[in-house]
Structures are given as structure tokens and as C-alpha cells.
């Protein structure tokens, strides 16, 4: 996550607010895959859930890599959905 925030030049801003539609979809795929695998395996505790999270992340990563190979475009890039704003001190 820190690499992703650095790529987008974000400090305290919410990463999800600055993700493209594709970035959000692949994040959602990773989360859904992880949850369904955890439910199926009845994962309990940190170690089992870490293993499950790796599996869910791998599913999303493989899908992302395949789409990138077909479109010849990166899913994750430095563009931000929201334009940077300056904080106004009151």
C-alpha cells in the first residue's frame, strides 16, 4: 500500500479516493476472493488468514497481469482520480 501511495504522490489522502475504476475493481476482486476462501476454509487466527489473504491477492494479481498483457496498459499508474487540493488553515 505504501508503494501505491508513493506512486500516486499521496501523503495523508485516502488511497481508494485516488484509485481508477480498474484499480478499485482489482482491489475488490482481491477482497472478495480472500473472504470467500476464508469462509470456505473456515480460516481462524492471524496465520490462517494471512495465508488466505495471499491466495486472494494472487487471484487478483493474476487477473491484473492477464488484462495488462492483453491491453498493453498498466492498471496501476501515477494518475489520481481526485485532483490534489490544498488545505486551508483556519
Phi, psi and omega in degrees: 000320180296323177297319181296316178296321179294319179301322181270004180057048180255141176255277183257000181289155179286126182299315183298326178295342184248010179273148174286171178302316181295318179299318178295320180295318180288328174295316179296322177298317179298316181293316179297314180300315180299312182297316182292323177294317179299319179294317181295315181277356184051049182296136179225140177084166185298312185297315179295320181287331174295318178297316179297319180296321177298317181295315179296320178295323179294322178299312180294320180298314180299319178295319179296314180299319180295316179296317179299322180291328180281325185263345184059031177227142177285142176281313181265122176219184186277354181290150180242143178291315179267146175280141179299142177237151176268139177281135178257120179279135180261000000 
